[in-house]
Every structure is written in structure tokens, then in C-alpha cells.
Amino acid sequence: MNERMFSLGARLEACADFVRKGRVVADIGTDHAYLPIWLALTEKVSRAYASDINDEPIKVARENIERYNLNDKIITFTGAGLEKIPLDDVDDVVIAGMGSDNIVGILDAAKWLKSRRYRLILQPMSRVEKLREYLYRNNFDIVNEKAICEANRIYTVVCAEYSDAAIDFSEFNFYAGGLSNKDECSRKLLKKQVSVLLSEAEGHAKRGDFKGEQRLKKTAGELMYYVNEGEN
């Protein structure tokens, strides 16, 4: 390994793991470009685009790229979402460290992502079930997902690809996604989702929405059954 290598941390390492070797990657909301720099230094990608909506992070990103002598491998942009990313020169798209609403907004503005060419690697900071729901309803299949326990928080990285065939899904899928019930960190996240669902069900009951209460309790029960299966 290159002596200049640095650690990404578990959250971004999980994103890097889902990037396909030899492809061109776009890192949206790149901040200081640590992920594309790491991918280029390890020769996992042939080229990378690093984009951020703010000028200051891109300024630091360019300094970091220069420091690692990667100007020929990483191209930077200041811009919102994927608006400046060349769709004919990108294979994998990483959007990490944003809320699900922001990620959904970026994806929805880039209809060209609905192609089997692209892989989406998404790391939401909140309400992952909202992101999964958007993906399923727009025919993106969650091909893999990993939960990461880091610094007393649980993160999840969703790996999705567009499907030409219709995808079957239910509310259970919005909360379970592609998480494995054999992994302890995933089970912790699933149990947290169960608690959220039961709390929301209680709120529905207080408003007299007993149909909504039963629906959420049913999904919570399905999730808990899935968790218990993994523990046995």
C-alpha cells in the first residue's frame, strides 16, 4: 500500500467497498475529496469527479488533490447535485453525509440515472427509510446494504442499481432494505427502526387513526421477526 495512504474511517470505507473496480466515480458533496483521493491512490477507480455545492470545500479538495499529485485523476466542480457531472463519463455515483431528503432531491433531478449503467452508493444521515422508499418506487433495486457502528452512531450505506423489471416491495422493505439480519450492527439498526415504528403507531392511535396504527405495528412485527431469525 502507498505510504501516503490515510484512513477513511468505517463510514466512508463502506462507501468505497461498493465502488466497482476500474470504473469512473462521482463523489457528490465531496467536502475535502478524501474518498476520491483514497479511491485513486488505491487504484480502485480509473478517474473520479468530486463535486460540492460550496466553494470553500472544493478549494480545500483541490489543495488535497494537488498534495497527492492526483490532478490527472480527479476533476473538481462547484455545483448543486449532479448538474455538472458528465453523464456519459461516470459509472458509480456516491452521495454520502446528507439527509435522505437532500439525496432524494439530487437523484430525482437526474433522471438519466435510470439506466443499468450506473451504480448508486448512498449514505444518508437521517430517515433512511424515506430514501429506500424513493428507490423502490422508482425501480432501483437495493443490491446490497451495510450498517456501520462508529462513534456511538449507526450509519447505513445503500448500494442500488436501476432495474428494467418491476420490483416487488412492501413497507417492510422501506425499513429493512438490504440489511442482513446476521450482522450485529444491522440488527441494532433494525431494532431502532422497530422502536420508531411503535412510537409512530402510538401517535396514530392517539389521533384515532387505528388503521395506520395497525399497519405500523404489522411492519414492526415483521422487522422484529426478521431480527429474531438472525439471532437464532
N, C-alpha and C positions, 0 to 999 in steps of 0.2 A: 504494500500500500504506500501511496505517495506520502513522504514525510511531512508534507504541508497539510495533510488531512486534518479535519476537525470533526467533532461530534455534532450531529444534528439534533440529538435528543430523540426520545422514543416516538413522539408525535409525528415529527417530520420524517423520521426513518421509516415509519409505517407508510407514509405517502410515497417515499422513494421506492419502497419494496414493490408497489403496484405499478410503477412506471415500467414499460416494456423496453427491454434492452435494444439499443440500436435505433430507437425512434427519436423523433423531434418532439420536445415537450414545451408547453407554455405554462408558466407559473404566474397565475393571476393573483394580484395582491402580494407580490413577491417580497415586499418590505426591503430587506437588505440583500436579497438574492442568495441567501445561504443554500437553499435547496437546489437551484440550478447549478450553482458553483460545485456543490458536492456531487451532483449527477455527472457533471462534466469531468471533474477530477477523477472519478472512479470509472470514467469512460462508459458509463451506462447509457448515455444518450449521445447522439451524433451532433446535436445542436440544441440550443434552448432559447426561448423567448422569456423575458422577465418583464412583467408589467405591473404598474401600481398607479392608483388614481392621483397620488400626491407626488409633487416634485422632489421633496426632501428625501424620502426613502430611495427614490431612483438615483439621486445624486450619490448617496452612500453606496447603493448597489453598484454603480459604475466604478466607484473607488475600489470596492472589494473585487470586482471582476478584473480590474487593472492589476491589483495586487497579486492575483493568482494567474496573471498572464493568460486570460481566457477571452480576450476581446474578439478573437476569431470564432469562438464557440457560443457566446451568449450575446443576444441582441436585446437591448432595453427599450421600453416605451413608457411614456406617461400617458395614461388614458383610463377610461372607465371600462371595466369588464374586458370583454374580448374584442372591443371595437377596432383596435389597431392590429390584431393578430392575423397574419395571413392564413386563411382557412385552407389553402392548398399546400401549406408547408408545415402543418402541425399534425401530430398523431395523438398525443396524450395531453390532456388538459388538467392541471392541478389548481384547485381553488381551496385554500386552507386558511383557517383562522378567522372566518367570518361567521355571522349568524346565518341560519338557514334562509331567512327571507332575502338577504342580500345575495346568497348563492343562487337561489331560485330566480331572482331578478336577472342576474347575469346570464344564466342558462336560457331563460325564456327570450332574451333579446338576441340570442344567437341560434336561430332556427337551423342553421347549417350543421349544428352538432348532431342532428338526427340522421346519422349515417353510421354504418358499421365500421367505418374507418377509424372513428375516434373512440378513445377511452377516457372516461371522466373519473378523476380521483379527487374526492370531495371530503373535506374535514370541517364539518360545521361546529361552531362553538355553542350552539343552542338549538333546541327543538328539532332534533334530527328526524323525528317522525314526520315533520312537515316537508322536509327535503325528500325523504323516501316516498311520501305520497305523491309529490310532484313527479318524481322519476317514474314510478309505476304508471301513473295516469298518462304520461307522455311516451310510454312504450320503451323506457330504459330499463333494462334488466340489471339487477344488482348481482354481479357475478362473484363478488367477494366483499367481505367487510371484516374489519378488525377493531376490537376495543383495546384501548391503551390506558393503563393506570399510571399516571405520572403526577407527582407533586400534589397528592391528595385530590386529584380530579380524574374523571374518566372521560376520555375522548373516544370518538369513533371515526374511522376512515372508511368511506364508502367507495367502492370501485364499481362503476356502472358502464354498460355499453348498450347502444341502441339495438333494438330487436325488430326485425321485419315481421315477425309473428306476434300475434296478440299475447299479452302477458296476463295470466290469471293472478289476482291478488285480492286480499281482504284487509280489513283493519288490522288484523294480526300482523300482516307483513309491514305495515307502516311502523309498528313498534319493534318488531323483531329483525326486520331487514335480512341481511345476510350473516348475522351474528351466529356463531357456533355456541351451542349450549354445553360444549365440552371444555370451554375455556373459562377460568375463574373470573377474569376481569369482565368478560362478556356477561356472565351470569349476574355479576354485581350491577351492571348497567340495566339488564333486563328486570331485575328486582326493583330497581329505582323506577323504571317505567311502570311496573305494576302499581307501585305506591302512587305515582302521578295519576294513573287511570282511576284508581279507587277514590282518590281525593276529588277528581273531576266528577266521578259518578255521584259522590255525596252532594256536590254542588247542584247537579241536575235534579237530584231528589228534593232538595230544599226548594227548588223553583217549581216543583210539581211535574217535572219532565221525567216521568218514570220509564218511558220508552228509552230515552237517552241514557238513563241510569243503568238499565238492564243491558243495553248494548255495550257500554264501557266495562261493566262488570264481567260480561262474557269474554271480552277481549283480554281483560286482566287475568281471568281464569285460564285462558288458552296460553297466555305467556307464562304463568306460574307452572302449568303442566309441563311446558317445554323446558323450563329451568330445572324442575324436579327430575325430568328424564335424564338430563345431563349430569346430575349429581349421583344418579344410581349406577 
